Amino acid sequence: MTIDSQKVQITADQQTIADFLSDAQNLIHLLPQDKITDFKADANQCSFKVQGGITISLVEDGTDGPSQLFLKSGDASPFPFRLTIHTAPNKGGTEGYIHFEGQVNPFMKMIVEKPLTHLFDYMSNKLKEYYA
């Protein structure tokens, strides 16, 4: 299963965004605070519980310069996945979006596709707001 978030225009330059996102502790700023609990992080990984009690863990999995940051699911996640945060210089700022690839069975896909799409759109827009 793949999901792409909305593309957003961010007023910060690409390197500033890459530096911000490369510290997993900063991901707290992009998550819906009313839907998560128990956020824990260090520079390379984070974990949190979402409504319903599911724990999600993200582990930094490398970069491709400032244009892509790769995160993969950690041991606590309910299924294996990979997030790629794409950024590109655009109109004096940066355009960005989140790409999700997950190994999800058809039943689970029906359950998680809509909430994950909303989550990734939310995260993209929070990044835009963070630098507004």
N, C-alpha and C positions, 0 to 999 in steps of 0.2 A: 504494500500500500504506500502511495506517495501523496504528499500534501504540500502545496506551496502557499505561503501566506500572501497577503496583499503586499505589493511593493510600496514602500514609503520613501518620501524625500526627507532627509535629515540635514539639518543646518550645519552639522560638524563635518570636519574633513575625515576622510577614510581612515587615516592612521589613528586619529583620536578615538574613533569608534572601535577599531581593532584593539587598541590598548585597553579600553574599557571592557570589552567583551572577553578579553583573554584572561581576566580575573573572574573566576566562577562566583566569587563572593558578590559581584555586582549584579548577578542575574536576579537577585531579590527585587531589584528596582523594576524589573520587567514583568513580574508575575502578579496576578490578581490577588491582592492581600486578603480579600474576603473569602477566597476559595482555597487557600493553602495554610498549612500549619507546620511546625517543627522544621523550619528551614535551617539547614546546617551547611557550612561551606568552608573550604579553604581555597587557595589560589587555583587549584586544578580540578576540583570537583564539588558538586553540591547535591543535596537531597532534600526532599520535602514531601509532605503528605498533601494529597488533594482531597476535596470533598469525596466522601465515600470510603476514606481510609487507605487508599492506594498510595504506596510510596513510589516516588519517581527519583531516580538518581541519574545524574549527568556527569560524565567524565570527559575532560578535555582530550581530544584525539588528534591534535595537530592543527596546522594552518597551511594555507597556500598564500603566504605573504599577508598583506592587509585585506585581500579580496575575499578570503574564505576562512572561516573558523569551523572546525569539525568537533562535534560533541557526540559521544556515544552513550548508550544506556549502561548504567552500572548494574551491579549484582541485585540491587533491591527492586529494579524495574520489573513490571509484570510481563514484558516481552522485549525482545531485542529491537533496537532502533538506532538510527543515526540522524542527527540534525546537522545541517550545513547552513551557516549564516553567511549569506552572500552580500557583499558590498561593492559598489563601483562609484567612482567620481561622477558627479552629475550636476550641472548648473550651479557651480560654486559650493556645492555640498556633496552629499553622498546619497545614492539610492541603495536601499537594502531590502532584503526579504529572507524568510526562513524556509528551507526545504527539509521536509521530513521523509525518511524512508524507514518503514517498519515491517517486521515479519509478523503479520497479524492474520489469524485465520478468518474466514469469511464471517463467522458469527461475531467475533470480536470487532471486526471492521465496522459492522452495522452499529455497534455500541459506541465505539470511540471516534469514528471519523468526524462527526459533527463537532463534538466537544474539542477535539484536537485542532480542527480548523479554526474555531473561535479562539482557542488559546494562542495559536501562532499569530493570528491577526492581532490579537490583543498585545502580545509581546512586541510585535513590529511597531505598532502605534505607540506603545509606551517608550520605546527607544526614540522614536521621533519626538515625543513630548519631553523626554529627558533632556534633549538638546535644544528645545525651543526657547 
